Amino acid sequence: MRAPSTNGLDVNGRRILLILGGGIAAYKCLDLIRRLRERGAKVRAVMTAAAQQFITPLAVGAISGDRVFTELFDREDEHDVGHIRLSREADLIVVAPATASLLAKMAGGHADDLATAVLLATDKPVLVAPAMNPRMWLHPATQRNVATLRGDGIRFIGPNTGEMAESGEAGPGRMAEPLEIVAAIEELLREAKNDRPLAGRHVLVTSGPTHEPIDPVRYIANRSSGKQGHAIARAAAELGARVTLVSGPVSIADPPNVDVVHVETAQEMLAAVEAALPADIGVFAAAVADWRVASASGQKIKKEKGAAPPSLALVENPDILKTIATRGPMRPALVIGFAAETENVVEAAKKKRKAKGCDWIVANDVSEKGGAMGGDRNAVHLITAQGTESWPVMDKTEVARRLMERAAQHLRQTQVTV
């Protein structure tokens, strides 16, 4: 049995969303809510239709001191996508009692009522307290569902072993006691806090190419998919940061929980970056076009038979990385640039780091053999003032996570916050 919590510091001020399933153990949730509120937690409850057969929303609301949510298609809530709001406003979601049916729905990704829709839409830690007949718990179907949910990162507390509500039934299936669940909540919140090392930080990321117009139908651009920059924005958000992503034209979806600003040109990108400052970390992964046409044509340039091709007068675009790296007081504490090179990758990146004034450069080979442009995998070199690290080939999401974890470590060591 898990040791009961004593001080409640880990739940004080935290927002707990309690999803009540339909089982006789639902009555224990009234005490669970009381214990959490004693420790300073804010508790909201979602009740399934089955849960309402055992205890009433009136009782749950009286103990929680908040409205109880029961319907997916509630006119008052769904005008602002209420199930999404419920799933994101909580610090942690607890499912208790988690019946065999509810576990099966979770494992299958169902979203046919408010409880399952919230669980499918959440990006927060989920703790499950199962409660059911021993034979139901031990059934291979339930055990498959539990294994699936564990693999998805869902945490379990219990079930305990003992007598059931049914006469003569005993075995594994009793819901964990309220204080055990409170202790598990505190443990999970501690873990989540430690796993969000960028909490309270602002991370600014640029991604994708820029399109510099020649005329209304033609433009100058780079071969960037935006996959690496978008992965970095997502990783920073998952590590707890408030993230602003300034993205050039890409065909991939915006990452979740990120403020995205869509731009077309280098000048627009610089303006959006400056507007997003201050930031703790600036990651400049966009492939910004070095030049633009001095005077773009307002009409499509026609190809005239026998005439020479039109000449394009080019001017240099703003150097976004260098501009921000030399910003003075508004400079992010950590400025990270990217160097897409086709030869002499490390040496070229070292020179670029010094020339741009940034702290780190992430260099990669974008030649045909390198395969980074548009691909899903990347092999990068991290160049800092202390030296060069060559990372193995890995998925771009892994590169992003590793880079943001290193950035979080750097900020902890320097203790700089905007």
N, C-alpha and C positions, 0 to 999 in steps of 0.2 A: 504493500500500500504506500502511495506517495505521501510524504510528510506534509502536513497542513502548513499553509502560509501563516506568517505571524505579523508582518508589518504592513503589507498591502502597498508598499511604495511602487511596485512594478505595475499596478493597475490604477493607481491614483490618477484621475484625469483622463484615463484611456477610455475609448469608446468601444464597447463590446456589443456586437449584434448577436442576439441569441435566437436561433431557429429551433422551435419546439416541434418535434415529431409526435405522432400519435401512439402513445403507450401509457400504461398505468404509471410508469416512472415520471411522467410529466409533472406530477405533483411536487417532485423534488426540485423542480426548476424554480418554484417560488422561493425556496430557501436559498438556491444558488443566486438568484437575483439579489436577495437581501444581503447575502455575504459579499457580493461584488460591490453593492452600493455602500456597505459599511466601510469598504476600503477605498472609497472615492471614485469608483468607476461609474461611467454613464452607460446605462443599459437600455437598449432598444430591443423589442421582441417582434419576431415574425412567427405566426402560428399557422401550421397546416390545418386543413379542414379536419383531419383525424385528431389532431391535438385538441381541438375545441370540443371533442366528445369526452375529454377527460377533465380539463379545467377550462375556465372561461376567459376570454380576452379581458373582461372586467377585472378579474382577480389579478391577472398578469399586469395589466396597466396600473392597478392600484399599488402593487409592489414596486414596479419599475419607475413609476412617476412619469411615464411617457405614453404616447399613443401606441397601441398595438396594431401591427399591420397584418392583414389576412388575405387580401385580394390582389391578384396580379393586375386585373383590369379595373383598377379603382380610378374613377374619373378625377378625383382630387389630386392623386399622386402622379398618375401616368402622363399628365400634360407636360411634366418635366422629367419624364422617363424615371419614375420613382424607384423601380427595382435596380437601375444602374446607380442611382444616388445612394440608396441603402447599401449597396455592395461596396461602394468606394469610400463612404464617409466613416466607416468603422475602422478601427485599428486591428481588429481580430474578429472572426466569426466563430461562434460555438454552435454545434448542432447537438441538441440533447432534448429528449432521448432520440438517438439515431436508430430508427427501426430498420428491419431488413429491407422493407420496400424503399425507404428513403436512401439507404446505401446503394441499392440497385439503380435507382434513378441517378444518383450522383455519378456512379461508375459509368453509366451509359450516356451521360451528358444530356439528360432530359431537362427541359425547361418549361414544363406544362402547368406550373403553379408559381406563386410568388417565391416560395422557399427555394425551389430548384433553379428558378431564373436568377435569383440573387447569387446562389452558389456558382452558377456557370459564368456570371458576369464579374465576379470579384477578382481582384488582384492582391488580396490580403491573405494572411495566414488563416487556415481553417483547422479547428480542433473538433473532433467527433467523439461523442460519448455514446457508444452503442448500448442498446437495451432491447432484449428479445428473449424468447424461449431458447433454452440451451440447444435443442435440436435445430432450430432455425439458425443460430449462430454457427454451429458446427457443420451445417450443410455445405457441400462443395460450392454451390452457387454463391452463397454469402462469402465464403472464404476467397473465392475468385474476385469478387467485388472489392473485398477489403485489400487484397494484394494490389489490385489496380489502383485503388485510391492511395495506398501507401506509395506506390510508384509515382503517382502524380504529386506527391508532396503533402498529402493530407495527414495530419497527426491524429493519433488515437489515444484516448484515456479509457482504460477498461476494455471489455466489461469485467466486472468482478464475478467471483464464483459464490453461489449461495442459493437459498431457497427463492423460488419464483412466486409470483402472485397466485399462480394456479396451484391448487392443492396437490401435493405429492411431487411437484416438479422441483428439481434442484440441478445446479451445474453452472457453467459459465454463461452469463447473459444478464446479470444484474448491472444496472447503470452505476457508474462510479458515484461515490458520495459527493455532495456539494463542495466540501473542503478539498477533496482530491482534485476536483475539476478546477477549483480556484488556483490550486498550486500548479496544475498543468498550464493554465492560462498565463500565470506569472512567468513560468519557465519559457513558454513560447514567445511571450512579449520580450523577455530578455534576449532570447536568441535573435528575434527579428530586429531588435535595436542594434545588436552587434553586427547584423548582416546588412545594415543600412548605413555604412560609414560616411556616406555623402549627405545624410540628413541635415537640413539647414543650410546646405550649400546651393549656389546657383551655377549651373553649368551651361555654357553657351557653345553650340556646335554648328558648324556650317557643313553642308553636304550637297552632293550632286554637281552637275555642271552649271555654267552660265551660258545663256544664249545671247549673243551680241548681233542685233539685226543688221543685215545688209540692205534688205528691202522688206516689204511685208511678207514675203514667203521664204526668204533665205536668211541664214544666220551663221555665225562662227561659233563653234562649240568644241568641247572636249568629250572624250568617250568615257564619261563617268556614269555609272548606274545609281550612285548614291547609297549602295548597300552597306558600305563600311561606315559612312557617316551616320546613317540612320541607325545602324546597330549600336554605335557609340551612344547616341542619344537615348536609345532604349535602355542600354546597360546603366547609364548614369541615373535614369529614372528608377530603375529597379534597385539601385543602391541608395535610394532615398533623396536624390537631388531634385530640386526644381530645375527643369530643363527648358531652354529655349533653343529650338532647331530652326535655323535659317536655311531653307532648302531651295536650290535651283530646280529646274524642270526635271522631274523623274517620273517613272512609271510604277513605282512601288508605293505601298500604303504608308501613311503617316504612322509613326510608332505611338503606342498608347501612353497616356498620362504625360504628354509632352506638349508644350506650347509651340506650334509650328507657324512660321512665317514663310509664305511662298513668294519667291522673287524670280525674275527672269535674267537680269543683267548683273554685271559686276558692280556697277554703281548702286543699283538697288540693294544688292547684298551688303555692301559696305554701310549703307544708310540703315538697314535693318539691324546689323550688328551693333552699330553705334547706339541705336535706340534701345537695345537690350542691355547695355552696360548699366551698372557694374555687374561683374561676375567673378566668382572665385576661380573658375577654370574656363579657359577658352580653347576649344579644339577646332582647328581649321582644316577640315578634311575635304572641303569642296575643291573641285578642279576648276578653278576660275580661269576664264580665257585671258590670256596675257594682253591681247589687243582687241580693239573694236574699230569699226569703220568710223572715220572722222566725221562723216556726214552720211547717215543712212538715207537711202532714197525712200520717198513717200509712196512711190509707185513701183510696181514690179519692173525690174530692169530687163528690157527686151533684148533678145539675141538678134542682131541684124545680120542678114546674109552678106558675107564678104567683108564685114566690119571686124576690126580687131576686138578681142575681148576687152571689156571695160577695166580700167585700172581702179584699184581700191586703195585709197589713202588710209593707212592705219595709224591709230594713236594708242599709246599704252594705257591699259586699264589701271585703276588704283590697286596698289599692293595691299590687300586687306590684312594679311598676316603681319607684315612689317608695320602697317599703320597702327594696329592694335598693340603689337609687342612693344612699341615705343610711345605708348599713350601717356605715360606719366602716371599721375594719381589714379586715373581710370583704368589702368592696365590690370587685367586679371592676375591673380597671384601666381597662376601657372598657365603659361601659354604654350600650346602644343601645335606644331605645324605638321604637315604631311609633305613628303617628297616623293613624287611619282617619277621614277627614273628608268631609263632603258639600258644604261651602261654605267659602270663604276658607281654603283648605287650608294654604297656607304660613304665613299669619299665625297661625292656630289652632295649628299645630305649633310655631311659635317660642315661643308662650306656654306650651305644654305642656312643652317642653324645660326651661324655667326653673322651672316649677312642680314638675316631677318630680325635678329635680336630676340628670338624665342627661346624658351627654356629647353624644350624637347622637340625632336623631329622624329616622326615615324616614317621610315623609308621603305619603299617596296619596289619590286621590279615589275614594271608594267609593259615590258616587251612582250612579244608574242609568246615566247617560251615561259614568261612569268605568269601569264593568265589571270592576273588580279583584276583587270578592268572588266567589269560585268560578271565576273565569276563569284562563286560562293565561298571560296577559300583564299587564304592570303598567307604569305610568309614575309614578315616584316623585321626590320632592325630598329630598335629604339636607341636613338642617339641623344645623350645628355652631356652635361659638362663633365660628368664623371667617367664617361666611356660609352661603349657600344654593346648592346645586348642583341644577339641574333635569335629570334624566336622561331620555333619549328613551324612548318605548315599547319595551319589550323583553320577551322571555320571562322568566318568574319565575326560571328557573334562571340566566339571565344576570344578573338583578338580584342574586341571591344570590351568585354568583361575584364580581361586581364589589364588592359590599359587604364580603365577607370578605377580598378582596385589599386593600381600603382599610384594613380593621381590622388586617391583618397589618403593613401599612406603618406604621400609627400605633404599634403596639407596638414595632416595630424602632426607631422614632425615640425613643420614651420609655424603651426598654430595661427594661421592667418584666416580671418573671416571678413567678408564684406558686410 
